[in-house]
Amino acid sequence: MSVPVNPINDLNTAVERLTGGATLCDELLILDCEGCRLAIRSNSEQLLSHLRDYFSHLVCEPAKPDLQIIAIEREVVEPADEFTDWKREPGKSGRKDAYRDIPGARLVRKVRTGMLFLQSETQRIASGPCLEYDNQVINFINAQYMNWLQQRSWLICHASGLVRNGLTLGMAGLSGGGKSTLMLQLLDYPDVNYLTNDRLFIRREGGEVQARGIPKLPRINPGTIVTNPTLERMIPAAERQTLLALPKQQLWDLEDKYDVNVQAVYGAGRISTQAPLHAFLVLNWQREGNEPLQLKQIELAQRPDLLSAIMKSPGPFYQYADGSFFQDTTTLDDQAYLHLLKDIPVYEASGCIDFTGLKQRCYSELFQ
């Protein structure tokens, strides 16, 4: 059920409409994200409890926050406004986000779920069925941390990251290319830590390029789960056998997301937050390839196709330090990526898909 309302044309009206007069709980959830403290408030104790469990490794004692986020559990709010579809990235299809800019703020609506978000310098509100679509609330919380990072010169990469011996291996690839599957297989090694699943941030500090992750658990499809003995218990045995009987291509393309609780599956202390970037791997292999797996170092400046797999749009929630918003027509700065990565070895994996072979080579060669 949705509630129609009049147009939202200013920040105060936006706050009133999204909160709907809800009374916030007394509890204040504080997360310490490597120097950025996020305070989360809600009218739902159940939602706060769930978020406390999800972000358990970041929960800290009450302290003055840098940013505050409010999540209002309620019915879908349908503003009587015209929203503009946010342009999808290459390789993506379908409607996902729509936005409406008002003075000093941006409203973002999730097309599929109806969740509505307010982004401004002073107000950050998620409104709608937050418990049902808790992943979108988690993404919104992470978006605030990502804004904080980018406003401090961290560059966003569409990549996962793992840490071994205090050094980061970044892994990129086109959507559906298997980087999450490879990452989770590498976590089977007890001395490899999880850094991030899909958003890796890099910045030069002194003579090193540092890599930092965001507190987002790996979110994976059934094909990744049923082919990994460490994860297979996430799906009941009967359902797992049904999935394994599907044609390989159909199983690969199946979309039904599951969160992997890294510390519950792989052990306590297996999440890192930052480490120097040591190497970058770009997956450019083929599902039906006939050539054997190849792993070779490349010059990223000469491979714009691989650079495009690393670059990532900040998205509709990104607000610059001056209060203005990122636009979907903004061209990404490829030179900024090339400058930061010019001294970082970048490798291309090509040929046929071979997770076992690449897992071993990543561990024995790329982490050295």
N, C-alpha and C positions, 0 to 999 in steps of 0.2 A: 504494500500500500504506500502511495506517495502523497505528499502534501503540496498542492500548488500554491505559489506565493506570488506576490507582485515583483516587478523587476528590482534588481539590486544595482544601485548606481553609485554607492559610496561605501566606505569602509565600515562605518557604524552600523548601517543597515545590514551589511554582510555578516557582521558579528552577531547581531540580533537574530537574523534568520537561521544561521547555522547552529547557534547554541539553543535557540528555541526556549529560552528561559530555564534551561536545565540547572539543577543544583549540583555543584561539583563535590566529589568526595573529599574528606579531610586529608586522605593519604596523598602524599607527593612522592612520585618515583623519580629518583635522581640517577642518571647514568653518567659515568666519567669516561669520555671517549678521548683518551690521550690529550688532555688539556682543554677539551670542550665539554662543559657540563650541560646536559640536557635535562630539563624538568618536565615530567609528563603528568598531566592531570586529566581526570575523566569523571563523568557521572556514573560510571559503572565499575564497581569493585571487582567484578569478574574479569573485565578487560584488563584492569591494572594488575591483577594477579597473574593473568596470562602473560602480559608484557614483562612482568618481573621474572617469570620463569625463562622466557625467551632470551632476555638480556642479562641473565643471572651473572655472567662473568664481568659485567660492567656496573652493576648496582653498587652505589656508594652511600655513605652517610649524608644526611641533609647538609647542603652547602649552597651558597649563592650560585644560581645557574647562569650560564651564558645565554641560553635560549629556552623558551617555554613552549610546549606543544599541548594543545587541548584536544581530546578525542571525545566526541559526544555520541553516545549510543542512542539511536532514535530511528524513526522511519526515514525513508528516502525523502529528501527535499528536492522538489522540482522547481527551480527558479523560472519565472516567466521571462527569460532573457534569451537572446540569441548567442549561442556559443559557437566558436570556430574550431573545427577539427584540427588537432595538432598533426602536422605532416609526419608520417612514419619514415623510419630510416630505410635505406635500400635493403631489399630482401624481406621486409616486413609488409604484411598486408592486413586489411581490415581496420575498422575504427577502434581506437583504444582510449585516447584522451581528447577532451575538448576544453577550450579555455575561453575566458572572458576577462579582459583587462578593465579595471576601474581605477580611478585616481589612487595611486599609492599601493595598489594591491592587484592580485590576480586570483580569479576563481578557476579551479581545475575540476572538471567533472569526468569521472570514469564512466565511459559509455556503457559498458556491459553491466556494471553493478549499480550505477546511480550514485555511488559515493561522491560527496562534494567536499572540496578542500579549499581553504583560504590561505593564501601565502602573502605576507607583507613583512615589513621590518619589525612590526610590533605584535602582530597577531598571526598565529599559525594554528589553524583549526581543521580537524577532520570531523566530518558529520555524516551520519547515516548508520546503516547496520554494521557497526564496527566489529562486533563479535563474529558475525557471519563472514565478513571480509577482512579479518584481522591482518592478513598479509599486506593489504593495501595501507593499513595504518602503520605497520612496521616499515613499509617502504617510505611512507611520508616522514616518519621519524628519522630514518636514514637520510632522506633528502635534506633535512635541516643540517645534519652533520656534513653532508657533501657540499652544501652551500658554504658552510664555515671553512671547509678545506680549500675550496676553489677561490674563495675570497682572500686566501693566504697563499696563493700562487701554486697550489697543488693542481696538477694536470690529470684529468680523468682518462682512464684507459678501459676499453671493453675487454677485460681480462680477469682471469683468476690468478691467485698467487699462493705459493707455498714457501715455507722457510725451512732450511736445513743448515745446521752449523752457523746460524746467525745470518744467512744470506737468502735472498728472495729469488725464486724463479717465477717470472710472469708467463702466463700462458694465454694466448689469444687464438681466435679462429672464428670463422663465420658461424652464425646462429645454427645450432644443430650439428656442429662439427665435432663434438665429443670432448670439449675441454673439461666439462664437469665430470664426465666419466673418467677421463685420465687423471684428473686431480684427485678424485676419491680413491682410485686404485693406488696412487702414490702415497696416500695417507695410510696404507697398510704397513708402510715402513715406520717403525716406532719413533725414529728420530726426525720425522718430517712433520711440521706443524701447519695447520690451516691459517691462512692470512685473509683471503677473500675469495668469493665465488665468481662475481661478475663485474665488479667495479674495483679497479686497482688505481690508486693515486700515486703519482711520482712527483718529486721535487728535489732540486739540487740543494744540498746543505753542506757547505764547505767543499771538500773535494769529492763527495760521494753523491750519488743519486739514491735518495731514500724511497722506499715503497711502503705504502700504508693501505690497510684494508678498512672496510666498514663492517659494523656488527650485523651482518646479514648471513643467516645460515644457508648452506647449499640447498637449493630448491631444484629438485630433479624429477625426471620422468620415469615411468615404470621400466623402460628399456634399460636404464642405467642400474636400477635396483636388482632386477631379476638376473642380471649377468654378473653381479658382484656378490660373492659368497659372504662378505662382511655385512652387506646391506639386505640380503634377501629376506631376512626375518621381518622386514618392514611391511611385507605383503604376505597374507595367509598362503599356505602351501597350495591349496586347490586353485586359488586365483593365479598364483605364480605359474603353475603348470599350464593353465589356459593361455597365459601371456606368452610363455615360451613356445607354445604351439603355433603362434602367429607367424606369418612370413616375416623374415628379417626386416624388410623395408617397412612393413606396417608397424612392427614393434618399435622401430627406431623413431617413426614419426608420431607415435602416440603421445598426446599431451594430457597429463594428469599429475599435477605437481605434488610432491612430497617434500617436507623439510627434513634435513638430516641433522640431528642433534649431535654435533661433532664430539663434544666431551662425553656424552652418554655412550656413543658408539666406539670412539677411539681412545677414550681415557681423559682424565682431568689434566689440565695444563697443556692441551694440544692446540690452543688458539694463540697465535701471535698477533700483535697489532701494528708493528712496524719493524722493518729491517732493511739494510742496504740492498738495492737491486743488483743482482749478480749476472743474470742472463734473461733473455726473452725467447720464448718458443711460439711460433705461429703454425697452427695446424692447417695445412693445405692439402690434405690427403683426400682420397676418393673412396666412397663406399663400395663401388664396383670396380675399383682399380685393379689392373692386372700386374702392374709393376710392383716389385718388393718395396718395403718401407725404406725411405731414404731420409737421412738427417744431415743437413749441411748448413754451415754458416753463410749468411747472405749480407749484402750491403743494403740496408733498409732504404737509403736514399735512391737506390736504383730499382726498388720494388714498390711502387705506389699501391699495387694490389694488396700487398701484405700490410703496408702502413694503414690502409683503410680499415683493415680488420682490427687494428689496435686502437684507432681513434674512436672517441665516443662523444656523442652530443650530451651536454649537461641536462637537457630535457626541460619540460614546461615549468618545473618548480624552481629553476635556478634564477636567483635574484642577485644582481651585481651589488657590490658594496655601496654604490651610489643610489641604490633603490630601484633602478631600472631592471627590466626582465630580459632574459635571453629569448630570442625569437627563433622559430623553426626555419627561417630563411637565412640565418647567420651561417656563414661558411667557417668550418673548423680550420684552425691554423696548423697546417701540416708541418710548417717550419718549427713550431714550438716543440712538437713531438720529436722531430729529427734532431733538434739541438740537444734535448735532454737525453736521447738515446744514442747519440753519436759515439760514445765510448762504451756502450753496453753491447756485448755479443748477442746478435739476434740469429736464431736458427729457424729453418723451415723444415717441417715434416711433410713429405710428399709420398706419392706412391699409394699403395693400398692401406686401408685402415688395419693397424696391428697394435692394439692396446698393450698386449703383453710385451712385445718387443720394444715399443717406445717407452713404456714404464721403466724397463730395465736400463735403457740408455739414458733416460732423464736422470735416474738416480746415480748411475755410475759415471756419467760424462758431464751433463749440464749443471749438476750441483757441485762439481769439483772446482 
